[in-house]
């Protein structure tokens, strides 16, 4: 069974654009033609590939085809670069620039990842599309075919992907001196910390709970008074403002600890999160350059595993 490129590309456009009308505009087709192409692809595969919601969403079978479509587009783009073909004026972007969608967690993005991307060779040019997602959930975007690579905490490779270790992202429990005096003294930290106000990234963030469990031997989590601040920079500002205690990457915490703006709650104690680089098994030079550069930067900024 063949999967015609025009049908596959139409499905991808529908998923990326969200509606048949928007996909039609992007492909210079009518909405009816988009609908007919997707129906034809579903007939060929014998599967429902799209849920006709707003926005449209791929089914589990549709995710497989979407991933194939992105891989096909990446290989086609690499071939154009290798052949030195001219830009296509019908495309939204130049063929001379490789487009790489990558998912990365907020703390990595706020600390060292942009430094790595700046070092990526730009001949030919590379366009990055960065998606932000928790390191524990980023692999899902690889499985869905939405990204070509991910910084993730999962050592288990997604089907069709390779994985390599990057290092350990080290988190330090910190707060302001005033907060520590008010909420964490007197008494042992293992007794006071589970009751103190805490800053949490979002409702999926378990780092603070994990740290408290290490102090209490699993008997308690972080306190019930939680402030949710869903950006890395905002999280740091909230802790530095005295809103609560929190776990801060050592790369962000170091200058504030040196200046006295923050104080370590448990000197010598930390929480390490292993990070990995996962990417599609594709022979795409731009992706290989990014992988090598990110790995080199990670060795410089992260802690070695083990």
C-alpha positions in Angstrom: 0.0 0.0 0.0 1.4 3.4 -1.0 0.8 6.6 0.9 0.8 9.3 -1.7 2.8 12.3 -0.7 0.1 14.8 -1.5 -2.4 13.0 0.7 0.1 12.7 3.5 1.1 16.4 3.2 -2.5 17.4 3.4 -3.1 15.5 6.6 -0.1 17.1 8.1 -1.3 20.6 7.1 -4.7 19.9 8.7 -3.0 18.9 12.0 -0.6 21.8 12.0 -3.2 24.4 10.9 -6.0 23.1 13.1 -8.9 23.2 10.6 -9.6 22.2 7.0 -10.1 25.8 6.0 -6.7 26.9 7.3 -5.0 23.8 5.8 -6.7 24.7 2.5 -5.3 28.2 2.6 -1.8 27.0 3.4 -1.9 24.5 0.5 -3.7 26.7 -1.9 -6.6 24.3 -2.2 -10.3 24.4 -1.4 -11.6 23.1 1.9 -13.5 20.5 0.0 -10.3 19.3 -1.7 -8.6 19.0 1.7 -11.5 16.9 3.0 -11.5 14.7 0.0 -7.7 14.0 0.2 -7.9 13.1 3.9 -10.9 10.8 3.2 -8.9 9.2 0.4 -6.0 8.6 2.8 -8.3 7.1 5.4 -9.7 4.8 2.8 -6.2 3.7 1.7 -5.2 3.0 5.3 -8.5 1.6 6.4 -8.3 3.8 9.6 -9.8 7.0 10.9 -6.8 9.4 11.0 -8.4 12.6 12.2 -10.9 13.5 14.9 -13.1 16.2 13.3 -12.9 18.5 16.3 -11.9 22.1 16.6 -9.0 22.0 16.3 -8.7 18.7 14.5 -6.6 16.1 16.3 -5.0 13.0 15.0 -6.1 9.6 16.2 -3.5 7.1 17.3 -3.2 5.8 13.7 -3.2 9.4 12.5 -0.2 10.1 14.7 1.8 7.4 12.9 1.0 9.1 9.5 1.8 12.5 10.9 5.2 11.3 12.1 5.8 9.8 8.7 4.8 13.0 7.0 7.2 15.1 9.1 10.0 12.6 8.5 9.3 12.7 4.8 9.3 16.5 4.8 12.7 16.5 6.7 14.3 14.1 4.2 12.9 16.0 1.2 14.3 19.2 2.7 17.7 17.6 3.2 17.7 16.4 -0.3 16.9 19.9 -1.6 19.8 21.2 0.4 22.2 18.6 -0.9 21.1 19.2 -4.5 21.4 22.9 -4.1 17.9 23.6 -5.4 16.6 27.1 -5.4 14.0 28.3 -3.0 10.4 27.6 -3.9 8.4 30.8 -4.0 5.2 28.8 -3.3 6.6 27.8 0.1 6.2 29.9 3.3 9.9 29.6 4.0 13.1 29.1 2.0 14.2 25.7 1.1 17.8 26.8 2.0 17.0 26.8 5.7 16.4 23.5 7.6 13.5 23.7 10.0 14.0 21.7 13.2 11.1 21.4 15.8 12.6 20.6 19.2 10.9 20.2 22.6 12.8 21.3 25.7 11.8 21.8 29.3 11.6 25.4 30.7 14.6 25.3 33.0 16.9 23.9 30.3 15.6 26.6 28.0 16.2 29.3 30.6 19.8 28.2 31.4 22.0 26.6 28.8 20.0 25.4 25.7 20.0 28.7 23.8 23.8 28.9 24.3 24.0 25.5 22.6 21.8 26.6 19.7 23.9 29.7 19.1 26.9 27.4 18.5 25.1 25.3 15.8 26.7 26.0 12.4 24.5 28.1 10.2 25.8 27.1 6.8 23.3 26.2 5.5 21.0 28.1 7.9 18.9 26.2 10.5 15.5 27.5 11.8 14.5 26.3 15.2 11.0 25.8 16.4 11.1 25.3 20.1 8.3 23.8 22.1 8.3 24.0 25.9 7.2 20.9 27.9 8.1 19.3 31.1 11.1 16.9 30.7 8.9 14.0 32.0 6.3 14.5 29.3 8.3 15.7 26.3 8.7 12.2 24.8 5.0 12.2 24.1 5.6 14.9 21.4 8.2 12.7 19.7 5.7 9.8 19.6 3.1 12.1 18.1 5.5 13.3 15.4 5.3 16.9 16.5 9.0 17.3 17.0 12.2 15.8 15.6 14.1 15.9 18.9 13.6 16.3 22.6 15.4 17.0 25.8 13.7 14.5 28.1 14.1 12.7 31.4 13.3 9.3 29.7 16.1 7.0 29.0 13.8 4.7 27.1 13.9 5.6 23.4 10.7 6.4 21.6 10.0 4.0 18.7 12.1 5.2 15.7 14.4 7.4 17.8 17.9 7.2 19.3 18.8 8.4 22.8 22.0 9.7 24.3 22.6 10.9 27.9 23.2 14.6 28.4 24.0 14.8 32.1 22.3 15.7 35.4 20.4 18.9 36.0 21.0 19.8 39.6 18.4 21.5 41.7 19.0 23.3 45.0 16.4 23.9 47.7 16.5 27.7 48.4 14.6 30.6 49.9 15.2 34.1 51.1 16.9 34.5 54.5 13.7 36.2 55.8 11.5 33.3 54.6 13.8 30.8 56.3 13.8 32.6 59.6 10.0 33.0 59.5 8.9 29.6 58.3 11.8 27.1 58.9 13.1 27.9 62.3 13.3 26.7 65.0 13.3 22.9 64.6 14.6 20.4 62.1 14.1 21.1 58.4 12.4 17.7 57.9 9.7 18.8 60.3 9.3 22.5 59.2 9.6 22.2 55.4 6.5 20.1 54.8 4.4 22.9 56.3 6.0 25.9 54.7 4.6 27.7 51.6 6.2 26.4 48.5 6.5 27.6 44.8 5.6 24.9 42.3 5.9 25.2 38.5 2.5 23.6 37.7 0.3 20.8 38.9 2.5 18.2 37.2 5.6 19.5 38.9 6.7 16.9 41.5 10.3 18.1 42.2 9.5 19.8 45.5 7.5 16.8 46.7 10.3 14.5 45.8 12.9 16.5 47.7 10.7 16.6 50.8 10.3 12.8 50.6 14.0 12.4 50.7 14.2 14.5 53.9 11.3 12.7 55.6 12.0 9.2 54.3 8.8 9.3 52.3 6.5 10.3 55.1 5.6 13.7 53.8 5.2 15.9 50.6 5.8 19.6 50.2 3.3 21.8 52.0 -0.4 22.4 51.0 0.1 26.1 50.6 1.4 26.1 47.0 2.0 29.0 44.6 1.9 27.9 40.9 4.3 29.9 38.7 4.6 28.3 35.2 7.8 30.0 33.9 11.3 29.3 34.9 12.2 33.0 35.2 8.9 33.7 37.1 9.5 30.7 39.4 12.9 32.1 40.3 11.5 35.6 40.9 8.8 34.2 43.1 11.3 32.4 45.3 13.6 35.4 45.4 10.6 37.6 46.4 9.9 35.4 49.4 6.7 33.9 48.2 7.8 30.4 49.1 10.8 28.0 49.0 11.6 26.1 45.8 14.1 24.0 43.9 16.1 26.1 41.6 18.7 24.9 39.0 22.2 25.5 40.3 23.0 27.5 37.2 20.3 30.0 38.2 20.8 29.8 41.9 24.6 30.3 42.1 24.7 34.1 41.6 21.8 34.7 44.0 23.4 32.5 46.6 26.7 34.4 46.2 25.0 37.8 46.6 22.9 36.7 49.6 19.6 37.2 47.8 18.9 33.5 48.4 20.1 31.1 51.0 20.5 27.3 50.8 18.0 25.5 53.0 20.0 22.2 53.2 23.7 22.8 52.3 25.1 19.8 50.6 21.7 18.4 49.7 20.2 18.6 46.2 18.0 16.8 43.7 19.4 15.7 40.4 17.3 15.1 37.3 18.9 13.1 34.5 18.4 14.5 31.0 18.6 12.8 27.7 18.6 13.8 24.0 16.2 11.8 21.8 15.9 12.3 18.1 14.5 10.6 15.0 16.6 8.1 13.3 17.0 10.2 10.2 20.1 11.0 8.1 19.5 14.8 8.3 22.8 16.7 8.5 21.2 19.7 10.3 19.8 17.4 13.0 23.2 15.7 13.4 24.9 19.1 13.9 22.4 20.1 16.5 22.7 16.8 18.4 26.5 17.1 18.5 26.4 20.8 19.6 23.8 20.2 22.3 25.7 17.2 23.7 28.9 19.3 23.9 27.1 22.1 25.6 25.5 19.7 28.1 28.9 18.4 29.1 29.9 21.9 29.9 26.8 23.0 31.9 25.4 19.8 33.4 26.8 17.5 36.0 28.2 14.1 34.8 25.9 11.1 35.5 26.9 8.7 38.3 
